[in-house]
């Protein structure tokens, strides 16, 4: 992927970084990644954090597709608008995976109830 001012290139192959070249410094650099940013950052339960982030993205996408305001979406979800804003900004510590799954279900169910 092209990026501005990249001084080295890395090929991702099975989650392992393989250096191609670094013409600017003559040094080779590589990055080893697990495929889960939360594991890479050392979170205690990276799989749960990744699942929560995925659900929050799906909640945000559903709100966007349905063209809901945060206020209306918060009403459907039974939370206040500031809590929804935090959730959409990635503040997920207060929520369990089950909570987020229920919110996504409420948004999907709310669609049929509003018609």
C-alpha positions in Angstrom: 0.0 0.0 0.0 1.4 3.4 -0.9 2.0 5.7 2.1 3.5 9.1 2.3 7.2 9.1 3.2 7.6 5.4 3.8 11.3 4.5 4.0 10.9 0.7 4.0 8.5 -1.8 2.6 7.1 -4.9 4.3 5.3 -7.9 2.8 2.8 -9.5 5.1 3.0 -13.3 4.7 1.2 -15.5 7.2 1.4 -12.7 9.8 5.2 -12.3 9.4 6.9 -9.2 8.1 9.6 -9.8 5.5 11.8 -6.8 4.6 12.2 -5.9 0.9 14.4 -2.9 1.1 15.3 0.3 2.7 17.1 2.4 0.2 17.3 5.5 2.4 19.2 4.1 5.4 20.6 0.9 4.1 19.1 -0.9 7.0 16.5 -3.6 6.9 13.4 -3.3 9.1 10.6 -5.8 9.6 7.4 -6.0 11.5 5.9 -9.1 13.0 2.2 -8.9 13.5 -0.3 -11.3 15.0 -3.3 -10.1 12.9 -4.9 -8.8 16.2 -3.8 -5.3 17.2 -4.9 -5.9 20.7 -2.6 -8.9 21.0 0.2 -6.9 19.5 -0.4 -4.2 22.1 -0.4 -6.7 25.0 -4.1 -6.6 26.1 -5.0 -9.3 28.5 -8.0 -10.6 26.4 -7.2 -9.5 22.9 -9.9 -11.8 21.2 -12.6 -10.2 23.3 -11.3 -6.7 22.6 -11.3 -7.4 18.9 -14.8 -8.8 19.0 -16.0 -5.7 20.9 -14.4 -3.4 18.3 -16.0 -5.4 15.4 -19.4 -5.1 17.0 -19.0 -1.4 17.7 -18.1 -0.9 14.0 -21.2 -2.9 13.0 -23.3 -0.7 15.3 -21.9 2.4 13.8 -22.4 1.1 10.2 -26.0 0.2 11.0 -26.7 3.6 12.4 -25.2 5.2 9.3 -27.0 3.0 6.8 -30.3 3.6 8.6 -29.5 7.3 8.6 -30.3 7.6 12.3 -29.2 10.5 14.5 -27.2 9.5 17.5 -30.1 10.7 19.6 -32.6 8.5 17.8 -30.2 5.5 17.9 -29.5 6.0 21.6 -33.2 6.0 22.2 -33.6 2.7 20.3 -30.6 1.2 22.3 -31.9 2.5 25.7 -28.7 4.5 26.4 -28.0 8.2 26.4 -26.5 10.0 23.5 -23.2 10.7 25.2 -22.8 6.9 26.0 -23.5 6.1 22.3 -21.0 8.7 21.2 -18.3 7.2 23.5 -19.1 3.7 22.1 -18.8 4.9 18.5 -15.4 6.5 19.5 -14.1 3.2 20.7 -14.7 3.6 24.4 -15.7 0.0 24.9 -14.5 -0.8 28.4 -17.9 -0.5 30.0 -19.5 -3.0 27.6 -19.4 -6.7 27.4 -19.6 -8.6 24.1 -23.2 -9.6 25.0 -24.2 -6.0 25.6 -22.9 -5.0 22.1 -24.6 -7.9 20.5 -27.9 -6.9 22.1 -27.5 -3.4 20.9 -26.9 -4.6 17.3 -30.0 -6.7 17.6 -32.1 -3.8 18.9 -31.0 -1.7 15.9 -32.0 -4.4 13.5 -35.3 -5.0 15.4 -35.9 -1.3 15.6 -36.0 -1.1 11.8 -39.1 -3.3 11.6 -40.8 -1.6 14.5 -40.5 1.9 13.0 -42.3 1.0 9.8 
